[in-house]
Amino acid sequence: MAHLHAWGICDDAKDTLVHDCIGICSDTYRDLCMNRPLYETNKDRIAEARVAKRVADKWLCKPVKLRPTYFVDYALLQGDVCKAFMEIKCRSYSMKQMDDMGGFMLSLDKWCKGNELAKAGGTGFVIVVDAVGGIYWYSGTEHDGLSFGGRTDRDDPQDVEPVVLLKAARFKKL
């Protein structure tokens, strides 16, 4: 965690500076969010790490996996400076297929947390999608609407929630 201290994200005396700044650090909130089942598998983490490395190689930066309390997957560093926060999603659909389903879906909660981190840190928030046909990215605060969606195959009612929709036209190919 030393690298987080270097760019002001972590302060042991005050817990996590960014979380304090954006008001999401209460014990109740953390208990509700962090005590849910973890569906991410080792295979998922390996796939995300592969995508993170491709992004970092292309953008000449270093991906640093963040702990779950940050709500997004990675920080992108150039030297010791955080340039962006990054969320990675690996999908078995093409961007066109996602558009046909209303657009790429990202939890509204994750969208808000990623953008709040970026604002608090004076950086960017990048959404990276590894889809059929390539790796795509979007960095911005505009979206194409809200819906209610998510996974229904796990019998977990908390997997269905408000989501942000992003059309393929917003994304650039890596």
ChimeraX commands (.cxc) that place a marker at each C-alpha (Angstrom):
marker #1 position 0.00,0.00,0.00 radius 0.5
marker #1 position 3.04,2.28,0.05 radius 0.5
marker #1 position 2.27,3.50,-3.45 radius 0.5
marker #1 position -1.18,4.63,-2.28 radius 0.5
marker #1 position 0.43,6.72,0.47 radius 0.5
marker #1 position 2.71,8.34,-2.11 radius 0.5
marker #1 position -0.17,9.82,-4.09 radius 0.5
marker #1 position -2.41,10.63,-1.15 radius 0.5
marker #1 position -5.10,7.99,-1.48 radius 0.5
marker #1 position -4.42,6.12,1.77 radius 0.5
marker #1 position -3.98,7.64,5.21 radius 0.5
marker #1 position -3.81,5.04,8.00 radius 0.5
marker #1 position -4.79,7.59,10.66 radius 0.5
marker #1 position -7.99,8.55,8.85 radius 0.5
marker #1 position -8.85,5.28,7.04 radius 0.5
marker #1 position -9.18,5.96,3.32 radius 0.5
marker #1 position -8.96,9.64,2.44 radius 0.5
marker #1 position -10.96,9.32,-0.76 radius 0.5
marker #1 position -13.75,7.42,0.94 radius 0.5
marker #1 position -13.89,10.04,3.71 radius 0.5
marker #1 position -14.07,12.78,1.09 radius 0.5
marker #1 position -16.95,11.22,-0.80 radius 0.5
marker #1 position -18.86,10.07,2.25 radius 0.5
marker #1 position -19.03,6.32,1.69 radius 0.5
marker #1 position -16.92,5.11,4.59 radius 0.5
marker #1 position -19.47,4.37,7.30 radius 0.5
marker #1 position -19.21,0.98,8.97 radius 0.5
marker #1 position -22.83,0.20,8.10 radius 0.5
marker #1 position -22.31,0.95,4.42 radius 0.5
marker #1 position -19.11,-1.11,4.29 radius 0.5
marker #1 position -20.81,-4.04,6.06 radius 0.5
marker #1 position -23.72,-4.01,3.63 radius 0.5
marker #1 position -21.50,-3.86,0.55 radius 0.5
marker #1 position -18.53,-5.95,1.54 radius 0.5
marker #1 position -20.34,-8.89,3.17 radius 0.5
marker #1 position -22.07,-9.99,-0.01 radius 0.5
marker #1 position -21.00,-13.21,-1.75 radius 0.5
marker #1 position -18.00,-12.78,-4.02 radius 0.5
marker #1 position -18.85,-14.20,-7.45 radius 0.5
marker #1 position -15.60,-13.18,-9.10 radius 0.5
marker #1 position -13.51,-16.31,-9.78 radius 0.5
marker #1 position -9.78,-16.71,-10.19 radius 0.5
marker #1 position -10.45,-17.14,-13.93 radius 0.5
marker #1 position -12.23,-13.75,-13.93 radius 0.5
marker #1 position -9.30,-12.09,-12.13 radius 0.5
marker #1 position -6.81,-13.57,-14.60 radius 0.5
marker #1 position -8.91,-12.31,-17.55 radius 0.5
marker #1 position -9.12,-8.82,-15.99 radius 0.5
marker #1 position -5.36,-8.78,-15.32 radius 0.5
marker #1 position -4.71,-9.70,-18.97 radius 0.5
marker #1 position -6.91,-6.81,-20.13 radius 0.5
marker #1 position -5.33,-4.42,-17.60 radius 0.5
marker #1 position -1.88,-5.30,-18.95 radius 0.5
marker #1 position -2.96,-4.66,-22.55 radius 0.5
marker #1 position -4.43,-1.28,-21.59 radius 0.5
marker #1 position -1.34,-0.35,-19.57 radius 0.5
marker #1 position 1.02,-1.38,-22.39 radius 0.5
marker #1 position -0.93,0.71,-24.87 radius 0.5
marker #1 position -1.18,3.76,-22.58 radius 0.5
marker #1 position 2.33,3.47,-21.11 radius 0.5
marker #1 position 1.23,3.13,-17.51 radius 0.5
marker #1 position 1.19,0.58,-14.71 radius 0.5
marker #1 position -2.05,-1.07,-13.54 radius 0.5
marker #1 position -2.37,-1.48,-9.77 radius 0.5
marker #1 position -5.14,-3.78,-8.54 radius 0.5
marker #1 position -7.18,-2.00,-5.86 radius 0.5
marker #1 position -8.72,-3.55,-2.78 radius 0.5
marker #1 position -12.49,-4.15,-2.92 radius 0.5
marker #1 position -13.34,-1.10,-0.78 radius 0.5
marker #1 position -12.44,1.10,-3.77 radius 0.5
marker #1 position -15.30,-0.47,-5.77 radius 0.5
marker #1 position -13.33,-0.27,-9.05 radius 0.5
marker #1 position -10.69,-2.69,-10.27 radius 0.5
marker #1 position -7.49,-0.74,-10.91 radius 0.5
marker #1 position -5.60,2.50,-10.59 radius 0.5
marker #1 position -3.48,3.43,-13.61 radius 0.5
marker #1 position -0.13,4.93,-12.62 radius 0.5
marker #1 position 2.55,6.79,-14.52 radius 0.5
marker #1 position 5.49,6.71,-12.17 radius 0.5
marker #1 position 3.94,7.27,-8.74 radius 0.5
marker #1 position 1.12,9.44,-10.09 radius 0.5
marker #1 position -2.41,8.08,-10.40 radius 0.5
marker #1 position -3.74,9.09,-13.80 radius 0.5
marker #1 position -7.05,7.23,-13.71 radius 0.5
marker #1 position -9.23,4.66,-12.01 radius 0.5
marker #1 position -10.32,1.76,-14.21 radius 0.5
marker #1 position -13.18,-0.73,-14.16 radius 0.5
marker #1 position -12.79,-3.77,-16.41 radius 0.5
marker #1 position -15.63,-5.94,-17.67 radius 0.5
marker #1 position -15.12,-9.07,-19.77 radius 0.5
marker #1 position -18.15,-9.94,-21.87 radius 0.5
marker #1 position -18.98,-12.79,-24.22 radius 0.5
marker #1 position -21.02,-10.43,-26.45 radius 0.5
marker #1 position -20.05,-8.01,-29.17 radius 0.5
marker #1 position -20.64,-4.30,-28.65 radius 0.5
marker #1 position -23.44,-4.51,-31.25 radius 0.5
marker #1 position -25.12,-7.31,-29.31 radius 0.5
marker #1 position -24.91,-5.20,-26.16 radius 0.5
marker #1 position -26.47,-2.28,-28.04 radius 0.5
marker #1 position -29.27,-4.60,-29.16 radius 0.5
marker #1 position -29.89,-5.33,-25.45 radius 0.5
marker #1 position -30.06,-1.60,-24.63 radius 0.5
marker #1 position -26.34,-0.90,-24.28 radius 0.5
marker #1 position -23.44,-1.90,-22.10 radius 0.5
marker #1 position -24.70,-2.06,-18.51 radius 0.5
marker #1 position -22.72,-0.92,-15.48 radius 0.5
marker #1 position -24.11,-0.78,-11.96 radius 0.5
marker #1 position -25.20,2.77,-11.15 radius 0.5
marker #1 position -23.44,2.34,-7.81 radius 0.5
marker #1 position -20.14,1.44,-9.50 radius 0.5
marker #1 position -20.59,4.29,-12.01 radius 0.5
marker #1 position -21.08,6.79,-9.19 radius 0.5
marker #1 position -18.19,5.42,-7.11 radius 0.5
marker #1 position -15.79,5.46,-10.08 radius 0.5
marker #1 position -16.69,9.01,-11.00 radius 0.5
marker #1 position -16.52,10.16,-7.36 radius 0.5
marker #1 position -13.03,8.64,-6.98 radius 0.5
marker #1 position -11.91,10.38,-10.16 radius 0.5
marker #1 position -13.34,13.72,-9.03 radius 0.5
marker #1 position -11.83,13.45,-5.53 radius 0.5
marker #1 position -8.45,12.48,-6.97 radius 0.5
marker #1 position -8.46,14.91,-9.89 radius 0.5
marker #1 position -8.08,11.99,-12.31 radius 0.5
marker #1 position -10.22,10.10,-14.79 radius 0.5
marker #1 position -12.50,7.09,-14.58 radius 0.5
marker #1 position -12.17,4.63,-17.45 radius 0.5
marker #1 position -14.52,1.76,-18.24 radius 0.5
marker #1 position -12.83,-0.96,-20.26 radius 0.5
marker #1 position -14.86,-3.70,-21.94 radius 0.5
marker #1 position -13.25,-6.83,-23.34 radius 0.5
marker #1 position -15.96,-7.86,-25.79 radius 0.5
marker #1 position -16.18,-10.14,-28.80 radius 0.5
marker #1 position -14.27,-8.23,-31.47 radius 0.5
marker #1 position -11.83,-6.33,-29.27 radius 0.5
marker #1 position -11.14,-4.26,-26.20 radius 0.5
marker #1 position -13.04,-0.98,-25.92 radius 0.5
marker #1 position -12.85,1.94,-23.49 radius 0.5
marker #1 position -14.89,4.94,-22.43 radius 0.5
marker #1 position -14.00,7.81,-20.14 radius 0.5
marker #1 position -16.67,10.38,-19.50 radius 0.5
marker #1 position -19.56,11.31,-17.27 radius 0.5
marker #1 position -22.36,11.13,-19.83 radius 0.5
marker #1 position -24.42,7.99,-20.32 radius 0.5
marker #1 position -27.38,6.85,-22.40 radius 0.5
marker #1 position -29.91,6.35,-19.66 radius 0.5
marker #1 position -30.75,4.32,-16.62 radius 0.5
marker #1 position -32.43,0.97,-16.41 radius 0.5
marker #1 position -32.84,-1.82,-13.93 radius 0.5
marker #1 position -30.86,-4.94,-14.72 radius 0.5
marker #1 position -28.21,-7.43,-13.81 radius 0.5
marker #1 position -27.77,-11.14,-13.28 radius 0.5
marker #1 position -30.81,-13.28,-12.61 radius 0.5
marker #1 position -29.11,-16.69,-12.81 radius 0.5
marker #1 position -27.67,-16.75,-9.27 radius 0.5
marker #1 position -30.81,-16.40,-7.12 radius 0.5
marker #1 position -29.34,-13.26,-5.56 radius 0.5
marker #1 position -31.88,-10.40,-5.60 radius 0.5
marker #1 position -29.06,-7.90,-4.95 radius 0.5
marker #1 position -27.61,-8.75,-8.38 radius 0.5
marker #1 position -30.48,-6.84,-10.02 radius 0.5
marker #1 position -30.13,-3.10,-9.48 radius 0.5
marker #1 position -30.19,0.31,-11.18 radius 0.5
marker #1 position -27.72,0.35,-14.07 radius 0.5
marker #1 position -26.22,2.95,-16.38 radius 0.5
marker #1 position -26.53,2.19,-20.09 radius 0.5
marker #1 position -23.71,3.07,-22.49 radius 0.5
marker #1 position -24.12,2.70,-26.24 radius 0.5
marker #1 position -21.25,1.28,-28.28 radius 0.5
marker #1 position -20.76,4.62,-30.06 radius 0.5
marker #1 position -19.36,6.09,-26.81 radius 0.5
marker #1 position -16.51,3.57,-26.73 radius 0.5
marker #1 position -13.20,3.70,-28.57 radius 0.5
marker #1 position -11.35,0.59,-29.64 radius 0.5
marker #1 position -8.06,0.13,-27.82 radius 0.5
marker link #1:1,2 radius 0.2
marker link #1:2,3 radius 0.2
marker link #1:3,4 radius 0.2
marker link #1:4,5 radius 0.2
marker link #1:5,6 radius 0.2
marker link #1:6,7 radius 0.2
marker link #1:7,8 radius 0.2
marker link #1:8,9 radius 0.2
marker link #1:9,10 radius 0.2
marker link #1:10,11 radius 0.2
marker link #1:11,12 radius 0.2
marker link #1:12,13 radius 0.2
marker link #1:13,14 radius 0.2
marker link #1:14,15 radius 0.2
marker link #1:15,16 radius 0.2
marker link #1:16,17 radius 0.2
marker link #1:17,18 radius 0.2
marker link #1:18,19 radius 0.2
marker link #1:19,20 radius 0.2
marker link #1:20,21 radius 0.2
marker link #1:21,22 radius 0.2
marker link #1:22,23 radius 0.2
marker link #1:23,24 radius 0.2
marker link #1:24,25 radius 0.2
marker link #1:25,26 radius 0.2
marker link #1:26,27 radius 0.2
marker link #1:27,28 radius 0.2
marker link #1:28,29 radius 0.2
marker link #1:29,30 radius 0.2
marker link #1:30,31 radius 0.2
marker link #1:31,32 radius 0.2
marker link #1:32,33 radius 0.2
marker link #1:33,34 radius 0.2
marker link #1:34,35 radius 0.2
marker link #1:35,36 radius 0.2
marker link #1:36,37 radius 0.2
marker link #1:37,38 radius 0.2
marker link #1:38,39 radius 0.2
marker link #1:39,40 radius 0.2
marker link #1:40,41 radius 0.2
marker link #1:41,42 radius 0.2
marker link #1:42,43 radius 0.2
marker link #1:43,44 radius 0.2
marker link #1:44,45 radius 0.2
marker link #1:45,46 radius 0.2
marker link #1:46,47 radius 0.2
marker link #1:47,48 radius 0.2
marker link #1:48,49 radius 0.2
marker link #1:49,50 radius 0.2
marker link #1:50,51 radius 0.2
marker link #1:51,52 radius 0.2
marker link #1:52,53 radius 0.2
marker link #1:53,54 radius 0.2
marker link #1:54,55 radius 0.2
marker link #1:55,56 radius 0.2
marker link #1:56,57 radius 0.2
marker link #1:57,58 radius 0.2
marker link #1:58,59 radius 0.2
marker link #1:59,60 radius 0.2
marker link #1:60,61 radius 0.2
marker link #1:61,62 radius 0.2
marker link #1:62,63 radius 0.2
marker link #1:63,64 radius 0.2
marker link #1:64,65 radius 0.2
marker link #1:65,66 radius 0.2
marker link #1:66,67 radius 0.2
marker link #1:67,68 radius 0.2
marker link #1:68,69 radius 0.2
marker link #1:69,70 radius 0.2
marker link #1:70,71 radius 0.2
marker link #1:71,72 radius 0.2
marker link #1:72,73 radius 0.2
marker link #1:73,74 radius 0.2
marker link #1:74,75 radius 0.2
marker link #1:75,76 radius 0.2
marker link #1:76,77 radius 0.2
marker link #1:77,78 radius 0.2
marker link #1:78,79 radius 0.2
marker link #1:79,80 radius 0.2
marker link #1:80,81 radius 0.2
marker link #1:81,82 radius 0.2
marker link #1:82,83 radius 0.2
marker link #1:83,84 radius 0.2
marker link #1:84,85 radius 0.2
marker link #1:85,86 radius 0.2
marker link #1:86,87 radius 0.2
marker link #1:87,88 radius 0.2
marker link #1:88,89 radius 0.2
marker link #1:89,90 radius 0.2
marker link #1:90,91 radius 0.2
marker link #1:91,92 radius 0.2
marker link #1:92,93 radius 0.2
marker link #1:93,94 radius 0.2
marker link #1:94,95 radius 0.2
marker link #1:95,96 radius 0.2
marker link #1:96,97 radius 0.2
marker link #1:97,98 radius 0.2
marker link #1:98,99 radius 0.2
marker link #1:99,100 radius 0.2
marker link #1:100,101 radius 0.2
marker link #1:101,102 radius 0.2
marker link #1:102,103 radius 0.2
marker link #1:103,104 radius 0.2
marker link #1:104,105 radius 0.2
marker link #1:105,106 radius 0.2
marker link #1:106,107 radius 0.2
marker link #1:107,108 radius 0.2
marker link #1:108,109 radius 0.2
marker link #1:109,110 radius 0.2
marker link #1:110,111 radius 0.2
marker link #1:111,112 radius 0.2
marker link #1:112,113 radius 0.2
marker link #1:113,114 radius 0.2
marker link #1:114,115 radius 0.2
marker link #1:115,116 radius 0.2
marker link #1:116,117 radius 0.2
marker link #1:117,118 radius 0.2
marker link #1:118,119 radius 0.2
marker link #1:119,120 radius 0.2
marker link #1:120,121 radius 0.2
marker link #1:121,122 radius 0.2
marker link #1:122,123 radius 0.2
marker link #1:123,124 radius 0.2
marker link #1:124,125 radius 0.2
marker link #1:125,126 radius 0.2
marker link #1:126,127 radius 0.2
marker link #1:127,128 radius 0.2
marker link #1:128,129 radius 0.2
marker link #1:129,130 radius 0.2
marker link #1:130,131 radius 0.2
marker link #1:131,132 radius 0.2
marker link #1:132,133 radius 0.2
marker link #1:133,134 radius 0.2
marker link #1:134,135 radius 0.2
marker link #1:135,136 radius 0.2
marker link #1:136,137 radius 0.2
marker link #1:137,138 radius 0.2
marker link #1:138,139 radius 0.2
marker link #1:139,140 radius 0.2
marker link #1:140,141 radius 0.2
marker link #1:141,142 radius 0.2
marker link #1:142,143 radius 0.2
marker link #1:143,144 radius 0.2
marker link #1:144,145 radius 0.2
marker link #1:145,146 radius 0.2
marker link #1:146,147 radius 0.2
marker link #1:147,148 radius 0.2
marker link #1:148,149 radius 0.2
marker link #1:149,150 radius 0.2
marker link #1:150,151 radius 0.2
marker link #1:151,152 radius 0.2
marker link #1:152,153 radius 0.2
marker link #1:153,154 radius 0.2
marker link #1:154,155 radius 0.2
marker link #1:155,156 radius 0.2
marker link #1:156,157 radius 0.2
marker link #1:157,158 radius 0.2
marker link #1:158,159 radius 0.2
marker link #1:159,160 radius 0.2
marker link #1:160,161 radius 0.2
marker link #1:161,162 radius 0.2
marker link #1:162,163 radius 0.2
marker link #1:163,164 radius 0.2
marker link #1:164,165 radius 0.2
marker link #1:165,166 radius 0.2
marker link #1:166,167 radius 0.2
marker link #1:167,168 radius 0.2
marker link #1:168,169 radius 0.2
marker link #1:169,170 radius 0.2
marker link #1:170,171 radius 0.2
marker link #1:171,172 radius 0.2
marker link #1:172,173 radius 0.2
marker link #1:173,174 radius 0.2
view
